[in-house]
Amino acid sequence: MKFNEDSRVKIPSILHLMRLGYKYLSLKDSNVTRDESTNIFTDIFHQSIKRINPLLSDTEVKQQFNDVSLCLENEDLGKAFYEKMLAGVVSMPSNIFANTGTNVSILFIDKENTEDVVLIDASNLGETVKEGKNQKTVLTHTEEDQIISTFNHKEVLDDFSVVVSYEDIKAKNYSLSAGQYFEVKIEYVDITQEEFTNKINKFDSTLTQLFSESHQLELDIQNNLKGLKYE
Protein backbone atom coordinates (compact mmCIF):
# COMPACT_ATOMS: atom_id res chain seq x y z
CA MET A 1 0.00 0.00 0.00
CA LYS A 2 1.21 3.46 -0.84
CA PHE A 3 1.81 5.79 2.08
CA ASN A 4 0.17 9.05 1.03
CA GLU A 5 -2.60 11.37 2.18
CA ASP A 6 -5.31 9.07 0.82
CA SER A 7 -4.05 5.91 2.56
CA ARG A 8 -2.94 7.56 5.81
CA VAL A 9 -5.65 10.20 6.31
CA LYS A 10 -8.63 10.22 3.96
CA ILE A 11 -9.50 6.52 3.79
CA PRO A 12 -9.06 5.85 7.56
CA SER A 13 -11.18 8.94 8.30
CA ILE A 14 -13.93 7.76 5.97
CA LEU A 15 -13.93 4.27 7.50
CA HIS A 16 -14.04 5.71 11.01
CA LEU A 17 -17.01 7.96 10.17
CA MET A 18 -18.84 5.04 8.55
CA ARG A 19 -18.40 3.02 11.76
CA LEU A 20 -20.05 5.92 13.59
CA GLY A 21 -23.06 5.58 11.32
CA TYR A 22 -22.31 8.07 8.57
CA LYS A 23 -23.00 7.14 4.96
CA TYR A 24 -20.30 7.59 2.34
CA LEU A 25 -21.40 9.45 -0.78
CA SER A 26 -19.17 9.40 -3.80
CA LEU A 27 -19.15 12.45 -6.05
CA LYS A 28 -18.95 10.01 -8.95
CA ASP A 29 -22.36 8.61 -8.05
CA SER A 30 -24.87 9.84 -10.64
CA ASN A 31 -27.67 9.58 -8.08
CA VAL A 32 -26.03 12.19 -5.82
CA THR A 33 -27.29 15.74 -6.37
CA ARG A 34 -24.78 18.35 -5.26
CA ASP A 35 -24.80 22.10 -5.59
CA GLU A 36 -21.26 22.86 -6.73
CA SER A 37 -21.31 26.48 -5.59
CA THR A 38 -21.93 25.52 -1.95
CA ASN A 39 -20.98 21.79 -1.84
CA ILE A 40 -24.41 21.10 -0.32
CA PHE A 41 -26.13 17.83 -1.19
CA THR A 42 -29.50 19.32 -2.09
CA ASP A 43 -31.59 16.14 -1.71
CA ILE A 44 -30.14 15.43 1.73
CA PHE A 45 -30.61 19.08 2.72
CA HIS A 46 -34.25 18.95 1.66
CA GLN A 47 -34.90 15.67 3.50
CA SER A 48 -33.15 16.85 6.67
CA ILE A 49 -35.05 20.16 6.84
CA LYS A 50 -38.35 18.38 6.29
CA ARG A 51 -37.47 15.88 9.02
CA ILE A 52 -36.74 18.70 11.47
CA ASN A 53 -39.88 20.61 10.51
CA PRO A 54 -42.35 18.49 8.54
CA LEU A 55 -44.81 21.40 8.35
CA LEU A 56 -42.60 23.30 5.90
CA SER A 57 -43.69 23.22 2.29
CA ASP A 58 -41.28 22.37 -0.52
CA THR A 59 -41.26 26.06 -1.48
CA GLU A 60 -40.28 27.08 2.05
CA VAL A 61 -37.52 24.48 2.15
CA LYS A 62 -36.19 25.80 -1.14
CA GLN A 63 -36.20 29.30 0.33
CA GLN A 64 -34.18 27.98 3.28
CA PHE A 65 -31.66 26.56 0.85
CA ASN A 66 -31.45 29.90 -0.97
CA ASP A 67 -30.91 31.75 2.33
CA VAL A 68 -28.09 29.39 3.30
CA SER A 69 -26.54 29.71 -0.16
CA LEU A 70 -26.50 33.49 0.11
CA CYS A 71 -24.72 33.24 3.46
CA LEU A 72 -22.09 30.89 2.08
CA GLU A 73 -21.44 33.12 -0.92
CA ASN A 74 -19.69 35.50 1.46
CA GLU A 75 -16.85 32.96 1.76
CA ASP A 76 -17.06 33.19 5.53
CA LEU A 77 -16.78 29.43 6.18
CA GLY A 78 -20.43 29.30 7.20
CA LYS A 79 -20.15 31.89 9.98
CA ALA A 80 -23.24 33.75 8.76
CA PHE A 81 -25.17 30.48 8.81
CA TYR A 82 -24.39 29.88 12.47
CA GLU A 83 -25.06 33.50 13.33
CA LYS A 84 -28.60 33.05 12.13
CA MET A 85 -29.49 29.67 13.57
CA LEU A 86 -27.17 28.63 16.42
CA ALA A 87 -29.04 28.18 19.70
CA GLY A 88 -26.44 26.38 21.77
CA VAL A 89 -23.58 23.90 22.02
CA VAL A 90 -22.99 21.10 24.53
CA SER A 91 -19.43 19.73 24.78
CA MET A 92 -19.80 16.09 25.78
CA PRO A 93 -17.35 13.85 27.70
CA SER A 94 -14.84 11.75 25.79
CA ASN A 95 -15.79 8.11 25.18
CA ILE A 96 -19.46 9.01 25.23
CA PHE A 97 -19.55 6.58 22.31
CA ALA A 98 -17.90 3.23 23.07
CA ASN A 99 -16.09 2.99 19.75
CA THR A 100 -14.40 6.36 19.77
CA GLY A 101 -12.53 8.50 22.26
CA THR A 102 -13.04 11.58 20.10
CA ASN A 103 -14.57 14.51 21.96
CA VAL A 104 -18.07 15.23 20.68
CA SER A 105 -19.97 18.52 20.74
CA ILE A 106 -23.68 18.72 20.02
CA LEU A 107 -24.83 21.79 18.10
CA PHE A 108 -28.45 22.90 18.46
CA ILE A 109 -29.76 24.75 15.43
CA ASP A 110 -32.95 26.78 15.83
CA LYS A 111 -34.08 29.19 13.15
CA GLU A 112 -36.33 30.97 15.64
CA ASN A 113 -33.51 31.71 18.06
CA THR A 114 -32.92 35.46 18.07
CA GLU A 115 -31.41 35.61 21.54
CA ASP A 116 -28.02 34.72 22.95
CA VAL A 117 -26.33 31.33 22.65
CA VAL A 118 -25.83 28.94 25.57
CA LEU A 119 -22.55 27.01 25.68
CA ILE A 120 -22.26 24.07 28.08
CA ASP A 121 -19.09 22.21 29.08
CA ALA A 122 -20.25 18.75 30.14
CA SER A 123 -16.85 17.15 29.44
CA ASN A 124 -16.24 16.41 33.13
CA LEU A 125 -19.56 14.66 33.70
CA GLY A 126 -20.38 10.98 33.39
CA GLU A 127 -19.30 7.65 34.84
CA THR A 128 -16.89 5.25 33.14
CA VAL A 129 -18.32 1.79 32.54
CA LYS A 130 -17.01 -1.31 30.76
CA GLU A 131 -18.83 -2.24 27.57
CA GLY A 132 -17.32 -5.32 25.98
CA LYS A 133 -13.66 -4.58 25.33
CA ASN A 134 -14.23 -0.84 25.41
CA GLN A 135 -14.72 1.75 28.08
CA LYS A 136 -17.67 4.07 27.74
CA THR A 137 -18.74 7.21 29.56
CA VAL A 138 -22.39 7.23 30.64
CA LEU A 139 -24.26 10.24 31.94
CA THR A 140 -26.42 9.76 35.02
CA HIS A 141 -30.07 10.82 34.94
CA THR A 142 -29.20 13.70 37.27
CA GLU A 143 -26.48 14.91 34.91
CA GLU A 144 -28.80 14.63 31.91
CA ASP A 145 -31.44 16.69 33.75
CA GLN A 146 -28.78 19.26 34.67
CA ILE A 147 -27.74 19.68 31.01
CA ILE A 148 -31.35 19.90 29.80
CA SER A 149 -32.41 22.36 32.50
CA THR A 150 -29.34 24.56 32.01
CA PHE A 151 -29.88 24.62 28.25
CA ASN A 152 -33.62 25.34 28.34
CA HIS A 153 -33.32 28.07 30.95
CA LYS A 154 -30.01 29.42 29.60
CA GLU A 155 -28.47 29.39 33.04
CA VAL A 156 -24.95 30.59 33.79
CA LEU A 157 -23.12 28.20 36.13
CA ASP A 158 -19.48 28.48 37.20
CA ASP A 159 -17.18 26.33 35.04
CA PHE A 160 -20.20 24.63 33.44
CA SER A 161 -22.22 26.97 31.27
CA VAL A 162 -22.12 30.45 29.84
CA VAL A 163 -24.52 32.55 27.76
CA VAL A 164 -22.91 34.61 25.01
CA SER A 165 -24.02 36.85 22.19
CA TYR A 166 -23.19 36.39 18.54
CA GLU A 167 -20.80 39.33 18.90
CA ASP A 168 -19.01 37.52 21.73
CA ILE A 169 -18.60 34.47 19.49
CA LYS A 170 -17.28 36.64 16.68
CA ALA A 171 -14.77 38.26 19.05
CA LYS A 172 -13.49 34.78 20.00
CA ASN A 173 -12.94 33.92 16.33
CA TYR A 174 -16.14 31.87 16.31
CA SER A 175 -14.98 29.44 18.99
CA LEU A 176 -17.89 27.39 20.36
CA SER A 177 -16.02 25.97 23.34
CA ALA A 178 -17.61 27.07 26.62
CA GLY A 179 -14.23 27.11 28.36
CA GLN A 180 -13.09 29.96 26.12
CA TYR A 181 -15.68 32.21 27.74
CA PHE A 182 -15.41 31.22 31.40
CA GLU A 183 -14.32 33.98 33.73
CA VAL A 184 -10.80 33.53 35.03
CA LYS A 185 -10.95 33.68 38.80
CA ILE A 186 -8.01 34.50 41.03
CA GLU A 187 -8.39 33.52 44.66
CA TYR A 188 -6.73 35.77 47.20
CA VAL A 189 -5.82 34.49 50.66
CA ASP A 190 -5.29 36.90 53.52
CA ILE A 191 -2.09 36.29 55.52
CA THR A 192 -0.50 38.08 58.42
CA GLN A 193 2.71 40.10 58.29
CA GLU A 194 4.49 37.30 60.15
CA GLU A 195 3.29 34.65 57.66
CA PHE A 196 4.39 36.84 54.76
CA THR A 197 7.86 37.33 56.27
CA ASN A 198 8.26 33.59 56.90
CA LYS A 199 7.31 32.76 53.30
CA ILE A 200 9.77 35.31 51.90
CA ASN A 201 12.57 34.04 54.15
CA LYS A 202 11.86 30.46 53.05
CA PHE A 203 11.95 31.44 49.37
CA ASP A 204 15.18 33.35 49.94
CA SER A 205 16.78 30.39 51.72
CA THR A 206 15.73 27.99 48.97
CA LEU A 207 17.08 30.26 46.22
CA THR A 208 20.37 30.73 48.07
CA GLN A 209 20.80 26.96 48.31
CA LEU A 210 19.95 26.46 44.63
CA PHE A 211 22.39 29.19 43.56
CA SER A 212 25.12 27.58 45.67
CA GLU A 213 24.48 24.16 44.14
CA SER A 214 24.45 25.71 40.68
CA HIS A 215 27.82 27.39 41.28
CA GLN A 216 29.35 24.13 42.53
CA LEU A 217 28.00 22.34 39.45
CA GLU A 218 29.63 24.95 37.22
CA LEU A 219 32.99 24.35 38.95
CA ASP A 220 32.64 20.58 38.57
CA ILE A 221 31.92 20.95 34.85
CA GLN A 222 34.94 23.23 34.36
CA ASN A 223 37.23 20.82 36.22
CA ASN A 224 35.95 17.85 34.23
CA LEU A 225 36.47 19.79 31.02
CA LYS A 226 40.05 20.60 31.94
CA GLY A 227 40.69 16.94 32.66
CA LEU A 228 39.83 15.87 29.12
CA LYS A 229 42.88 14.80 27.09
CA TYR A 230 43.42 13.99 23.48
CA GLU A 231 44.39 10.40 22.83
Secondary structure, DSSP 8 states (H G I E B T S, - for coil): ---SHIIIIIHHHHHHHHHTT-----TT-TT--EETTTTEEHHHHHHHHHHH-TTS-HHHHHHHHHHHHHHHTT-STTHHHHHHHEEEEEE--TTSBTTB----EEEEE-TT--S-EEEEE-TT--EEEEETTEEEEE--HHHHHHHHHHHHHT--BTTTEEEE-HHHHHHTTT---GGGGS----------HHHHHHHHHHHHHHHHHHHHHHHHHHHHHHHHHHT----
